[in-house]
Amino acid sequence: MKLFMDESGNGNADQPLIVGAVELSEDADAVEKRIRDLHRSLCAKSSLFGFDSFEKFRENGFHSSTDPREVSGRFVELIGSIFFRSYMVTTDRTRFPGRAEPELIELMYVKLLSDLSIKHRHEAELLCYVEQSEDMRSIIRRLPNGVLKQSRKTIGKVTPLPDLNIAMVTKQDYMSTAIIDYVMAAVSRWLKADCTTSPSKYVYRSFREFEASISILYSLERGRISSRKDPLH
């Protein structure tokens, strides 16, 4: 089982802090090829040559916060044609005043991965690709033990769980990591807009582009916000 993971809002106290994962139900290699094919095609768009954000896209791949509209629109269309499940844990930081952000991120990774380990407890392995960052290097070393302890605490007994194999990657290594990046960006804007349900609001329409993929959106302060069992729509 392959998971592509990332975090959003770190370093910006005005944004919700989110840790997310995407589980690809289609063949992950085929999805990766489709994304790379789109990247290659868009890189040849000569009308955007010299545009700073486009040059970043050509060099680094898809990124929701910097991609020009000509890129982001095409990528959202592609994502809409892929069947995947997304899982997210978020916080507005009010439950943990004074807690350093790397600590919060680690806590959220443990929460998310322990829930996914339990969900996929009949799998032999969870292979997690996490986007490379300096803070994540030390966190990753502690995650397997932390996730195992939390999983067993949640279940209440010792039971077989999948091996947790975590690899740090860049967006160039696995462009599929951009899927969760885009999903979290839409969710973040929607959360900041107080979870509006007004179709006249762009943030709501953007959220609904990805809503069907959300298996769980869980807030440390509010509990479950949306899930497949309890969707907003």
C-alpha positions in Angstrom: 0.0 0.0 0.0 1.5 3.4 -1.1 0.7 6.7 0.6 1.8 10.1 -0.5 2.0 12.5 2.4 2.7 16.2 3.1 1.9 19.0 5.5 0.4 22.4 4.8 0.4 25.7 6.7 3.6 25.2 8.6 5.4 28.4 9.2 2.3 30.5 8.8 0.2 30.9 11.9 -2.6 32.5 9.8 -3.2 29.2 8.0 -4.7 26.0 9.4 -2.0 23.4 10.0 -2.8 20.2 8.0 -1.1 16.8 7.7 -2.5 14.8 4.8 -2.2 11.5 2.9 -3.4 10.3 -0.5 -4.0 6.6 -1.1 -4.1 5.7 -4.8 -6.5 2.9 -5.6 -5.4 2.8 -9.2 -2.0 1.6 -10.2 0.3 4.2 -8.6 2.9 3.9 -11.3 0.3 4.6 -14.0 -0.9 7.7 -12.1 2.7 8.9 -11.8 3.2 8.5 -15.5 0.0 10.5 -16.3 1.2 13.3 -14.1 4.6 13.3 -15.6 3.1 13.3 -19.1 1.0 16.4 -18.2 4.1 18.1 -16.7 6.1 17.4 -19.9 3.2 18.7 -22.1 2.7 21.9 -20.0 6.5 22.6 -19.9 6.3 23.1 -23.7 3.7 25.9 -23.3 5.8 28.7 -24.9 3.4 31.5 -24.1 4.5 31.2 -20.4 8.2 31.1 -20.9 10.0 33.6 -18.6 7.1 33.8 -16.2 8.7 33.2 -12.7 6.0 30.8 -11.4 6.0 28.9 -14.6 9.8 28.5 -14.6 9.5 27.2 -11.0 6.9 24.7 -12.2 9.2 23.5 -15.0 12.0 23.0 -12.6 10.2 21.6 -9.5 6.9 20.2 -10.7 3.3 20.9 -9.6 2.8 23.1 -6.4 -0.5 24.6 -5.5 0.7 27.8 -4.0 2.9 28.9 -7.0 1.5 27.2 -10.2 0.0 29.6 -12.7 -3.7 29.2 -13.5 -2.8 27.7 -16.9 -1.0 24.9 -15.0 -3.3 24.5 -11.9 -6.5 24.2 -14.0 -5.1 21.4 -16.1 -3.8 19.6 -13.0 -7.1 19.8 -11.2 -8.8 18.4 -14.3 -6.3 15.5 -14.2 -6.9 14.9 -10.5 -10.6 14.8 -11.1 -10.1 11.8 -13.5 -8.2 9.8 -10.9 -9.8 7.7 -8.2 -8.0 8.2 -4.9 -8.8 8.6 -1.2 -7.5 11.5 1.0 -7.0 11.6 4.7 -6.3 14.7 6.7 -5.8 15.9 10.3 -6.0 19.6 10.9 -5.6 22.0 13.8 -6.1 25.7 14.3 -3.5 25.5 17.1 -5.9 26.6 19.9 -5.9 23.2 21.6 -2.1 23.3 22.0 -1.1 26.8 22.9 2.6 27.3 23.0 3.4 23.9 21.4 6.2 24.2 18.8 5.0 23.6 15.3 7.3 20.6 14.6 5.9 18.9 17.7 2.3 19.5 16.4 3.2 18.1 13.0 4.7 15.0 14.6 1.6 14.5 16.7 -0.6 14.8 13.7 1.5 12.4 11.6 1.3 9.9 14.5 -2.5 10.3 14.7 -3.0 10.0 10.9 -0.6 7.1 10.4 -1.8 5.1 13.4 -5.4 5.4 12.1 -4.3 4.3 8.6 -2.2 1.4 10.1 -5.3 0.1 11.9 -7.4 0.6 8.7 -4.9 -1.4 6.7 -3.9 -3.8 9.4 -4.2 -6.8 7.0 -1.6 -5.3 4.7 2.1 -6.4 5.1 3.5 -2.9 4.6 2.6 0.8 4.4 5.0 2.6 2.1 4.8 6.3 2.8 6.4 8.9 0.6 6.8 12.2 2.6 7.9 15.4 0.9 11.4 16.3 1.9 12.0 19.0 4.5 14.5 19.7 7.2 12.1 19.3 10.1 10.8 16.0 8.8 14.2 14.3 8.9 14.2 14.0 12.7 10.4 13.3 12.9 10.6 10.4 10.5 13.1 8.5 12.6 10.6 8.6 15.5 7.4 7.9 13.6 7.5 4.0 13.4 7.7 3.6 17.2 5.2 6.4 17.8 2.7 5.1 15.3 3.0 1.5 16.7 2.4 2.7 20.3 -0.6 4.9 19.3 -2.1 2.1 17.2 -1.9 -0.4 20.0 -3.3 2.1 22.5 -6.3 2.8 20.2 -7.0 -0.9 19.6 -6.4 -1.8 23.2 -4.3 -4.9 22.6 -1.3 -6.1 20.7 -2.2 -7.1 17.2 -0.4 -7.5 13.9 0.0 -4.2 12.0 1.7 -3.4 8.7 5.4 -2.4 8.7 5.8 1.3 8.3 8.3 2.2 5.6 8.8 5.9 5.3 10.9 7.5 2.5 11.6 11.2 2.0 11.2 12.4 -1.6 11.1 15.6 -3.6 8.3 16.5 -6.0 10.6 15.7 -8.8 11.1 12.1 -7.4 7.3 11.5 -7.1 5.1 14.1 -8.7 2.1 12.2 -7.2 2.8 14.0 -3.9 1.3 17.1 -5.6 -2.2 15.5 -5.3 -2.3 15.9 -1.6 -0.7 19.3 -1.8 -3.6 20.5 -4.0 -6.3 18.9 -1.9 -4.9 20.4 1.3 -4.7 23.8 -0.3 -8.4 23.7 -1.2 -9.3 22.4 2.3 -7.2 25.1 4.0 -8.9 27.9 2.1 -12.3 26.4 2.9 -11.5 26.1 6.6 -10.3 29.7 6.7 -13.6 30.7 5.2 -15.4 29.1 8.2 -16.4 26.0 6.2 -18.8 28.0 4.1 -21.5 26.1 2.1 -22.4 29.0 -0.2 -22.0 28.0 -3.9 -21.4 31.7 -4.6 -18.0 31.4 -2.8 -15.1 30.2 -4.8 -13.4 28.5 -1.8 -16.5 26.3 -1.4 -16.6 25.3 -5.1 -12.9 24.6 -5.0 -13.4 22.4 -1.9 -16.2 20.5 -3.6 -13.8 19.6 -6.4 -12.0 17.3 -4.0 -14.8 16.5 -1.5 -15.7 13.2 -2.9 -12.1 12.0 -2.4 -12.1 12.8 1.4 -12.2 9.7 3.5 -11.6 11.7 6.7 -11.1 15.3 7.5 -10.5 15.4 11.3 -9.8 18.4 13.5 -7.9 18.1 16.7 -10.3 20.8 18.2 -13.6 20.0 16.5 -13.4 16.2 15.8 -14.6 14.9 12.5 -15.5 17.6 10.0 -16.3 15.4 7.0 -15.9 11.7 6.0 -17.2 9.1 3.6 -19.5 7.8 6.3 -20.7 11.3 7.2 -20.2 13.6 4.1 -21.3 17.2 3.9 -23.3 16.3 0.7 
